[in-house]
Amino acid sequence: MSGGTITMIGCGFVADLYARALALHPEIRLAAVWDHDPARLAAFAAHWSLPAARSLDDALASTPADGLVLNLTNPAAHFDITAACLSKGRHVYSEKPLAPDLDEARDLAARAATAGLQLGSAPCSVLGEAAQTLGHAIRCGVAGTPRAVYAELDDGFVPQAAYRKWISESGAPWPFEDEFRTGCTLEHAGYYLSWLIAWFGPVRTVVAASSETVPDKEGTGPMAPDLSVATLFFETGPVVRLTCSIVAPHDHRIRVIGDGGILECNAAWDNSAPVRFRRRVTLRRRLIELPVGRRIRLGRETHPKVGRWGAASMNFLLGPAEMLEAIAAGRPSRLGGDYALHLTEVTLAIQNSGETAGAQRMTTTCTAMEPMPWAK
C-alpha cells in the first residue's frame, strides 16, 4: 500500500464509519476534518482525536496536491463542495451520488478531467472481499455462463423503525430527513450496481419503476421514492433485476444464476460475507439447486477488515486507499472517471423512473473494472 493524505469534509453520521477504519490504514495520514456545523466538528474531532480545520479553505490548504479530499457531506451539498475542491486543484472521493442531478455530475466529471484530477465515487464495497470473490467465481465460470442476476437491497419498514435512536459513535444522529428526501435508491442501489458494473461493464438500457409507497414519513419537503424495481440490460452479460426499498422485509441477497447453478451472497454490507455456489442437479426427475452451498474462497490475504457497527461491516477506506494508490501511480482509479459517472447515471435513472419512464437508454459508458490484485 503506497499510502497518502486525506482530508474529510463533513462530520455527520457516515463520517464515523470512515474514521473507525483509520486504525486499519497506518499508511494513510489524515490532514484535517471540517464541517460547517462548529458543534458537530468539535464533537467529531474530539471523539476521534483528529485535527479540526477552521474553514473549508483551511482544510483544502492542508491537503497536498497528491492528497485526497473525502466529500462526506449530505447529497444536496455534494456538487458545491466537490466543485470547490476541484477548483483548488484537489482530487476528490465523493460519497454517493456524485450529484443528485446528472447534468451536475457531468459538470463535475468534466471539471476533473480538464484539471487532470481524479474524481471517484462511493460505495467502495466493490473493492471488498465478498464482491471480489464473487467476481472471481464469475470469471472462472464456477456456475457456468451467467444468465440472470437477482439483487435485493430491502431494509425493512424503516418509517416505523426507532431511527431517532440511531446515533453514530461520535454522537451524530442518523439524518432521517436527508435520507427520506434523498431516497433509498440513491443511497443504496450503488452497493450492488457497483458490483454488477465492475463484473459486466456498462448498462445499455434501464427499464424501471419507482414510487413513494409511504407518503407520510417524518420530515419536511418532498420525499423521494421508497421503492424501486429495475431491469438492467448490459452491453454484455446477463439480465439483472435490482430492487431497493425501505418498506419490504430486510433482504440483501444477490444471486447469479448460471447454467450450472447459483452463486450467492447474502450481505451486501459485509466485506467478509461468504460467497457460496449451489449446484443444480436432477433428483428423482425433479430439477433442484442443492440446499447447502459450497463456500468459495480466494485462498489468499485480501484487505483489512473492520468489526460490525450498526448495520454495516465495511471498511469505508478501501475506496480512498485505492484512489491514493492510483494518484501515486499516475493511473486512473477503479472508482473514478467514466465508471463513477456511469454509476451515477444508472442510479438516477432508476430513482427517477416513476410510473412512465419506460426504457431508458444510457448515455454514458465505462469498461469493466480491473479486479484487485489479490482477486485475479
Backbone hydrogen bonds, N-H to C=O, Kabsch-Sander energy under -0.5 kcal/mol:
donor,donor_aa,acceptor,acceptor_aa,energy
4,G,27,E,-1.7
6,I,29,R,-2.7
7,T,68,L,-1.8
8,M,32,A,-2.1
9,I,7,T,-0.5
9,I,70,L,-2.9
10,G,8,M,-0.6
10,G,34,W,-3.5
15,A,12,G,-0.7
16,D,12,G,-0.8
16,D,13,F,-0.7
17,L,14,V,-1.0
18,Y,14,V,-1.0
19,A,15,A,-2.6
20,R,16,D,-2.3
21,A,18,Y,-1.1
22,L,18,Y,-0.5
22,L,19,A,-1.3
24,L,21,A,-1.4
25,H,22,L,-1.8
28,I,25,H,-2.1
29,R,4,G,-3.1
31,A,6,I,-3.0
31,A,29,R,-0.6
32,A,6,I,-0.6
33,V,51,P,-1.8
34,W,8,M,-1.9
41,L,37,D,-2.7
42,A,38,P,-2.5
43,A,39,A,-2.3
44,F,40,R,-2.5
45,A,41,L,-2.7
46,A,42,A,-2.2
47,H,43,A,-2.2
48,W,44,F,-2.0
49,S,45,A,-0.9
50,L,45,A,-2.2
53,A,33,V,-2.8
59,A,55,S,-2.2
60,L,56,L,-2.5
61,A,57,D,-2.4
62,S,58,D,-1.5
63,T,60,L,-1.2
67,G,64,P,-2.2
68,L,5,T,-2.2
69,V,91,H,-2.6
70,L,7,T,-3.4
71,N,69,V,-0.7
71,N,93,Y,-2.5
72,L,9,I,-2.9
72,L,70,L,-1.1
77,A,74,N,-2.2
78,H,74,N,-0.5
78,H,75,P,-1.2
81,I,77,A,-2.4
82,T,78,H,-2.5
83,A,79,F,-2.7
84,A,80,D,-2.0
85,C,81,I,-2.2
86,L,82,T,-2.7
87,S,83,A,-2.1
88,K,84,A,-0.8
88,K,85,C,-0.8
89,G,86,L,-1.9
90,R,85,C,-1.9
91,H,67,G,-0.6
92,V,118,Q,-2.4
93,Y,69,V,-2.9
94,S,92,V,-0.5
94,S,120,G,-2.8
95,E,71,N,-2.5
105,A,101,D,-2.1
106,R,102,L,-2.8
107,D,103,D,-2.2
108,L,104,E,-2.4
109,A,105,A,-2.4
110,A,106,R,-2.5
111,R,107,D,-2.5
112,A,108,L,-2.5
113,A,109,A,-2.3
114,T,110,A,-2.6
115,A,111,R,-2.0
116,G,112,A,-0.6
116,G,113,A,-0.9
117,L,112,A,-3.0
120,G,92,V,-2.6
121,S,335,L,-2.0
122,A,94,S,-2.6
127,L,124,C,-2.2
128,G,125,S,-1.8
130,A,271,N,-1.5
131,A,125,S,-0.5
132,Q,128,G,-2.4
133,T,129,E,-2.6
134,L,130,A,-2.3
135,G,131,A,-2.5
136,H,132,Q,-2.2
137,A,133,T,-2.2
138,I,134,L,-2.0
139,R,135,G,-2.4
140,C,136,H,-2.0
141,G,138,I,-1.3
142,V,137,A,-2.3
144,G,141,G,-1.3
147,R,257,I,-3.3
148,A,257,I,-1.4
149,V,239,V,-1.9
150,Y,255,R,-2.2
151,A,149,V,-0.5
151,A,241,R,-2.8
152,E,253,R,-2.9
153,L,243,T,-2.3
154,D,251,D,-2.3
155,D,245,S,-1.8
156,G,248,A,-2.1
158,V,156,G,-2.0
158,V,246,I,-1.2
160,Q,157,F,-1.8
161,A,158,V,-2.2
163,Y,161,A,-1.6
165,K,162,A,-1.9
166,W,163,Y,-1.4
167,I,165,K,-0.9
168,S,172,A,-3.1
171,G,168,S,-1.5
174,W,166,W,-2.4
176,F,174,W,-2.3
179,E,175,P,-2.7
180,F,176,F,-2.8
181,R,177,E,-2.4
182,T,178,D,-2.7
183,G,179,E,-2.8
184,C,225,P,-0.6
187,E,183,G,-2.0
188,H,184,C,-2.5
189,A,184,C,-0.5
189,A,185,T,-2.1
191,Y,188,H,-2.0
192,Y,189,A,-1.2
193,L,189,A,-2.7
194,S,190,G,-2.3
196,L,192,Y,-2.5
197,I,193,L,-2.9
198,A,194,S,-2.1
199,W,195,W,-2.1
200,F,196,L,-3.0
201,G,197,I,-2.0
204,R,233,F,-2.9
205,T,233,F,-1.8
206,V,360,Q,-2.7
207,V,231,T,-2.5
208,A,206,V,-0.5
208,A,358,G,-0.8
209,A,229,V,-1.9
210,S,354,G,-1.3
211,S,227,L,-2.4
213,T,211,S,-0.9
217,K,214,V,-0.7
224,A,180,F,-2.1
226,D,211,S,-1.5
227,L,211,S,-1.3
228,S,244,C,-2.7
229,V,209,A,-2.4
230,A,242,L,-2.8
231,T,207,V,-2.9
232,L,230,A,-0.5
232,L,240,V,-2.9
233,F,205,T,-2.7
234,F,232,L,-0.6
234,F,238,P,-0.5
235,E,202,P,-2.3
236,T,200,F,-0.5
239,V,147,R,-1.3
240,V,232,L,-2.1
241,R,149,V,-2.9
242,L,230,A,-2.6
242,L,240,V,-0.5
243,T,151,A,-2.1
244,C,228,S,-2.5
245,S,153,L,-1.9
246,I,226,D,-1.9
251,D,154,D,-2.3
252,H,266,N,-0.5
254,I,265,C,-2.4
255,R,150,Y,-2.8
256,V,263,L,-3.2
257,I,148,A,-3.0
257,I,255,R,-0.7
258,G,256,V,-0.7
258,G,261,G,-3.1
259,D,145,T,-1.0
260,G,143,A,-2.8
261,G,143,A,-0.7
261,G,258,G,-0.6
262,I,278,R,-2.3
263,L,256,V,-2.5
264,E,276,R,-2.6
265,C,254,I,-2.0
266,N,274,P,-0.5
270,D,267,A,-1.3
271,N,313,S,-2.1
273,A,270,D,-1.9
275,V,296,I,-0.6
276,R,264,E,-2.4
277,F,294,R,-2.1
278,R,262,I,-3.0
279,R,277,F,-0.6
280,R,260,G,-1.9
281,V,288,I,-2.9
283,L,281,V,-0.6
283,L,286,R,-3.5
284,R,282,T,-0.5
286,R,283,L,-1.7
288,I,281,V,-2.9
288,I,286,R,-0.5
290,L,279,R,-2.9
293,G,291,P,-0.6
294,R,277,F,-2.9
296,I,275,V,-3.3
297,R,295,R,-0.5
309,W,312,A,-2.4
312,A,309,W,-1.6
313,S,269,W,-3.2
316,F,17,L,-0.6
316,F,314,M,-1.0
318,L,315,N,-1.5
321,A,317,L,-2.5
322,E,318,L,-1.9
323,M,319,G,-2.4
324,L,320,P,-2.5
325,E,321,A,-1.9
326,A,322,E,-2.1
327,I,323,M,-2.7
328,A,324,L,-2.4
329,A,325,E,-2.1
330,G,326,A,-1.1
330,G,327,I,-0.5
331,R,326,A,-2.1
336,G,333,S,-1.2
337,G,119,L,-1.0
339,Y,336,G,-1.1
340,A,336,G,-0.7
341,L,337,G,-1.8
342,H,338,D,-2.7
343,L,339,Y,-2.7
344,T,340,A,-1.7
345,E,341,L,-2.4
346,V,342,H,-2.5
347,T,343,L,-2.0
348,L,344,T,-2.5
349,A,345,E,-2.3
350,I,346,V,-1.9
351,Q,347,T,-2.6
352,N,348,L,-2.6
353,S,350,I,-1.3
357,A,353,S,-1.5
360,Q,206,V,-3.0
361,R,359,A,-0.5
362,M,204,R,-2.3
369,M,198,A,-1.3
375,A,372,M,-2.5
376,K,373,P,-0.9
